[in-house]
């Protein structure tokens, strides 16, 4: 009996080391199917729900980072540079996550790149904004998508059919016309 005591102690120690003190978190659980989705999101999308918050906000921050990089490298503009003119658009709060009234913000560079891949394979350029679609299907995404459509078609005072073009090119639509 004394010869079995050390192996049993080692076996008990190994079994105790495999216990999970917090069974509610499955994001790092490799032995459970519920851990598959969070691991896939981290590996493919770079999104970690525990530290990045809602996916809709995460993908917006990624898009904003891409815009900032493009402005810095292609246009030589940096809204964070105190020696350049202030860019008030850069610091505006996030608009509802919707394809309208600004489809280029929903499609983004990623959607255009996927469109190029599809055009190479099929001959038709069809932009597929994967991050935006995932954001729309995530928590609160459908509500924001509908809100963007509602604001575009019903109007809330910020965008009308007459001011859509002016707003899209950056003109001040709140200024009163000259009498």
C-alpha positions in Angstrom: 0.0 0.0 0.0 2.9 2.4 0.8 4.3 1.9 -2.8 1.0 3.1 -4.3 0.8 6.3 -2.2 3.4 8.4 -4.2 1.8 7.5 -7.7 -1.7 8.2 -6.3 -0.5 11.6 -4.9 1.0 12.5 -8.3 -2.2 11.4 -10.0 -4.3 13.5 -7.6 -2.1 16.5 -8.2 -2.4 16.2 -12.0 -6.2 15.9 -11.7 -6.4 18.9 -9.4 -4.2 21.0 -11.8 -6.8 20.4 -14.6 -9.7 21.8 -12.6 -11.2 25.1 -13.7 -12.0 27.4 -10.8 -14.3 29.6 -13.0 -16.3 27.4 -15.3 -18.3 30.4 -16.8 -15.4 31.7 -18.9 -15.1 29.5 -22.0 -13.0 31.9 -24.2 -9.7 30.1 -23.3 -11.2 26.6 -22.9 -9.6 24.4 -25.5 -11.6 21.3 -24.4 -15.0 22.8 -24.9 -17.0 23.6 -28.1 -18.0 26.9 -26.6 -14.4 28.0 -26.7 -14.2 27.6 -30.5 -16.0 30.8 -31.5 -13.9 33.1 -29.2 -10.7 31.4 -30.4 -11.7 31.8 -34.0 -12.5 35.5 -33.5 -9.1 36.1 -32.0 -7.2 34.2 -34.6 -9.0 35.4 -37.8 -10.5 38.8 -36.9 -8.1 39.9 -34.1 -11.1 40.5 -31.9 -11.1 39.5 -28.3 -14.5 40.2 -26.7 -13.0 40.3 -23.2 -10.8 43.3 -23.9 -12.2 44.9 -27.0 -15.9 45.3 -26.0 -18.7 45.2 -28.6 -17.6 44.1 -32.1 -19.4 47.0 -33.6 -17.2 49.4 -31.7 -14.1 47.3 -32.4 -14.6 47.3 -36.2 -15.2 51.1 -36.1 -11.9 51.7 -34.3 -10.2 49.5 -36.9 -11.7 51.5 -39.8 -10.7 54.8 -38.1 -7.2 53.5 -37.7 -7.1 52.6 -41.5 -8.4 56.1 -42.4 -5.8 57.7 -40.2 -3.0 55.7 -41.8 -4.2 56.6 -45.3 -4.5 60.3 -44.4 -1.0 60.3 -43.0 0.7 58.4 -45.8 -1.3 59.4 -48.9 -2.5 62.9 -48.1 0.2 64.0 -45.7 -2.5 65.0 -43.2 -2.5 64.2 -39.5 -5.3 65.3 -37.3 -3.1 64.8 -34.3 -0.4 67.2 -35.6 -0.8 70.6 -33.8 0.9 72.4 -36.8 -1.8 71.4 -39.2 -5.3 72.6 -39.6 -7.7 70.9 -37.1 -9.8 68.1 -38.5 -13.1 68.2 -36.7 -14.5 65.2 -38.6 -11.9 62.9 -37.0 -13.1 63.5 -33.5 -16.8 63.3 -34.1 -18.7 60.5 -32.2 -19.5 57.4 -34.1 -22.5 57.6 -36.4 -25.0 54.7 -36.5 -23.5 51.6 -38.1 -25.4 51.6 -41.4 -24.7 51.6 -45.1 -26.6 54.8 -45.5 -26.1 57.8 -45.7 -22.4 57.2 -46.2 -21.8 53.8 -48.0 -18.1 54.3 -48.3 -17.7 54.3 -44.5 -19.6 51.0 -44.3 -17.8 49.4 -47.2 -14.3 50.8 -46.3 -11.0 49.7 -47.8 -11.6 46.1 -46.7 -14.8 45.8 -48.7 -13.1 47.3 -51.8 -10.3 44.8 -51.4 -12.7 41.9 -51.2 -14.4 43.4 -54.3 -11.1 43.3 -56.1 -10.6 39.7 -55.2 -14.1 38.8 -56.4 -13.5 40.8 -59.6 -10.4 38.8 -60.3 -12.2 35.6 -59.8 -15.5 36.4 -61.5 -15.1 39.6 -63.5 -17.7 41.5 -61.4 -16.6 44.0 -58.7 -18.8 43.3 -55.7 -17.6 44.9 -52.5 -18.1 42.7 -49.5 -17.4 44.5 -46.2 -16.9 41.5 -43.9 -16.2 43.5 -40.8 -19.3 45.7 -41.4 -21.5 42.7 -42.0 -20.3 41.0 -38.8 -20.8 44.3 -37.0 -24.4 44.5 -38.3 -25.1 41.0 -37.2 -23.6 41.5 -33.8 -25.3 42.8 -30.7 -27.1 46.1 -31.4 -25.9 46.1 -35.0 -29.3 45.6 -36.6 -30.8 48.4 -34.5 -28.1 50.8 -35.6 -28.4 49.7 -39.3 -32.1 50.4 -39.2 -31.5 53.8 -37.5 -29.2 54.8 -40.3 -31.7 53.9 -42.9 -34.5 55.6 -41.0 -32.4 58.8 -40.7 -31.6 58.8 -44.4 -35.2 58.2 -45.7 -37.3 60.0 -43.1 -34.8 62.7 -42.3 -34.0 63.9 -38.8 -32.8 67.4 -39.8 -29.2 66.3 -40.3 -29.5 64.8 -43.8 -32.0 65.5 -46.5 -32.0 64.5 -50.1 -31.0 68.0 -51.1 -28.1 68.2 -48.6 -26.8 64.6 -49.1 -24.3 65.5 -51.8 -23.2 68.6 -49.9 -22.7 66.7 -46.7 -20.8 63.9 -48.4 -18.2 66.2 -49.9 -17.8 68.1 -46.6 -19.8 71.3 -47.2 -21.5 72.9 -44.2 -25.2 72.0 -44.6 -26.3 74.0 -41.5 -25.4 77.4 -43.0 -28.3 79.4 -44.2 -28.6 80.3 -47.8 -27.8 83.8 -49.0 -30.9 86.0 -49.4 
